[in-house]
Structure formats: structure tokens, C-alpha cells
Amino acid sequence: MKKIFLMLTLAYAATAGCKENSMLTDSSNLNNEVKDNNIPNVNAASIYTSNMSYVLGDVKQAFIQNKITTTAQADNLIIGFKTMKVNGIRMPIYPTGANPNVTMYDYFYNKAIAAGFKIFANPAQSSGGKHIACGSLTEDCTTLNVTAKTIALVNAIKAYATSYKCTWINPFNEDGSPGDIWSSSQMNTIYSSLKGKVNGAGLIGPDVWGIPGSISVLNSTAIENSIVIASTHNLGFNHTLWPSFKTLAAVANLPVWDSEVNDNDVYGTGSRLDAALAISVNGLVLYDSWRSISLTNGCVNSAGQVMMDKYLN
């Protein structure tokens, strides 16, 4: 009964919010709305399941695919993320010159900051650090044991952090285990070179495609000395490996995030969201969650509301 009541409440709240939010057609009204609806504060009692500190929305693919083309669409994303009660947003870092719409990217970034959202940025697309080091989202190059590419990635991340102040940054996104794209030595150099030099942002990592790869990174490198959050994706649905990853993180006294979840139960073993909540991670990034929000009026759709039912107390 409690769950049914919560679902009805969420559905009503989203609908009622849309009626009000559809009136927010200029930036002054949006700013007034922001003041009246605070982002969840990590220092307050957690509103999230298992006392999580952070739940982040995600707009990476929205900007990579250039889907946000008007200020109204950007404003409606902000409204939708407020309805979803996330307290941060993940944004992409591009290779130099690859951002398809700098104007809208900057507009959304500034609106998100003004609304009180914390920003987590990491490279666009899979093998993201490699793309940045190669200077292209589409053209390949060799990075393994190439010092010039290590330096290129470090310099690009520093440059981004100078232009866009973030709470968290990762120089990698699904860049594989040591020896795939980067050696253990390169990973150590990249993280240690960025520590304390990214405009106040804390480093997150390693964000490998799956938990086995992230375990390999933590076992084979010393990045735990540079990061403030141990994060992994779980795209292989390796739910049973969560305890091993958490144990490695605990040795370094690091909180754990699943930094790319959705609620699809592909194999009948529970969704990645279910598994992350079951192991009591400290934070989540809700992958592609911008798609749960209407760009026309800021409504949160039924799939978004189901996720809310899971990650909200």
C-alpha cells in the first residue's frame, strides 16, 4: 500500500509540476522557481535509499547528439531534474573542437550551476580519455605507452576544468583495464598529475565499462591515492562482484558509486539500479536520464517515476 501511495504521489507531483513549470518560459521565471525548490543537500538527512549522498542526472548523450537546441529545452531539463530530486548532473568533456553546440552547452551548464546542481564531467563516449588524447571522437590513434598522449589528456582535462568549474572530474570513461588503452603507469601519471590541479574538483575513477575492469585498475594502479570516489560502470551485469569492488574501495576509505545505471533487467537478475541499491552504494549516475524528461514541458515520464520510487526514500 505504501508503495502504491508513493507511486500515485510521484505521478501527481510530476503532473502538477508540469502545469506550473510550463509557465516558466523565460530565464527570470526559471530563476525564481529555482529559489523556491532547493536541490537536496548532502549535509541534510538523506532523501535517498540506503542513505546515499548523491544521485546524478545525466545529459551526456543529449549534448553529444546535439539534441538540446533551444534555451526552452535546456530550461525544461533543469525543471525535470528538480522534479526527479537529483542533486547533480553528469556532462561530457569533448576533444578540442568536437563540441557540436558550445552555446547550448554553456547555457545549460550555467543554469545547472545556478540551480544548485553539482557537476560531474567525464569524457564523451566510450574509450573517452583516448578520444580526448587523440583529439577526435571518430578518428583513432595509439595511446598505450605513448607519453605525448598522456600529456595531451592531462592538459585537455586541466583546460576543461579551468573553463568549467566542477565538483567532480574523471579523465576516463570506459577506457579499459591496464594494458588495453593505457598502462598502469600512464593511469597513475594521469591521475596524480591532475590531483589538486582541476580548479577544486575531486577526481573520480576509474569508470571502466564493467566491474571486473574497475577491480583490475584498483588492483594494478595507485589511483586510490588521487581519487575521492571509487566509481565503476556495471554494463556486464556482474552484480556478484560488487562486494569485491567495495572491499577494495574500503581499504582506501573511498565511497563507491555506480556511475552509469539504468533500470533495465536484461538477464532476469535485477537491473543495474537494483544491484547498486542492494549493495548500498554511496552514489549513482542515472544513465541517459534526460530521456525521462519532456523537452517541451519538463514532465518526468513513467520510467523516470519508477526509478524515483527506487532511489528515493
HELIX and SHEET records of a PDB file:
HELIX    1   1 LYS A    2  ASN A   21  1                                  20    
HELIX    2   2 SER A   27  ASP A   36  1                                  10    
HELIX    3   3 THR A   49  ASN A   51  5                                   3    
HELIX    4   4 LYS A   60  ILE A   64  1                                   5    
HELIX    5   5 THR A   71  MET A   84  1                                  14    
HELIX    6   6 VAL A  102  ALA A  115  1                                  14    
HELIX    7   7 GLY A  128  CYS A  134  1                                   7    
HELIX    8   8 THR A  147  SER A  163  1                                  17    
HELIX    9   9 SER A  184  LEU A  194  1                                  11    
HELIX   10  10 ILE A  211  SER A  220  1                                  10    
HELIX   11  11 ILE A  223  ASN A  225  5                                   3    
HELIX   12  12 HIS A  239  LEU A  241  5                                   3    
HELIX   13  13 TRP A  242  VAL A  251  1                                  10    
HELIX   14  14 ARG A  272  ALA A  278  1                                   7    
HELIX   15  15 SER A  289  SER A  292  5                                   4    
HELIX   16  16 SER A  302  TYR A  311  1                                  10    
SHEET    1   A 9 TYR A  54  ASP A  58  0                                        
SHEET    2   A 9 GLY A  88  ILE A  93  1                                        
SHEET    3   A 9 LYS A 118  PRO A 123  1                                        
SHEET    4   A 9 TRP A 168  ILE A 169  1                                        
SHEET    5   A 9 GLY A 202  PRO A 206  1                                        
SHEET    6   A 9 ILE A 227  THR A 232  1                                        
SHEET    7   A 9 VAL A 256  VAL A 261  1                                        
SHEET    8   A 9 GLY A 283  LEU A 286  1                                        
SHEET    9   A 9 TYR A  54  ASP A  58  1                                        
END                                                                             
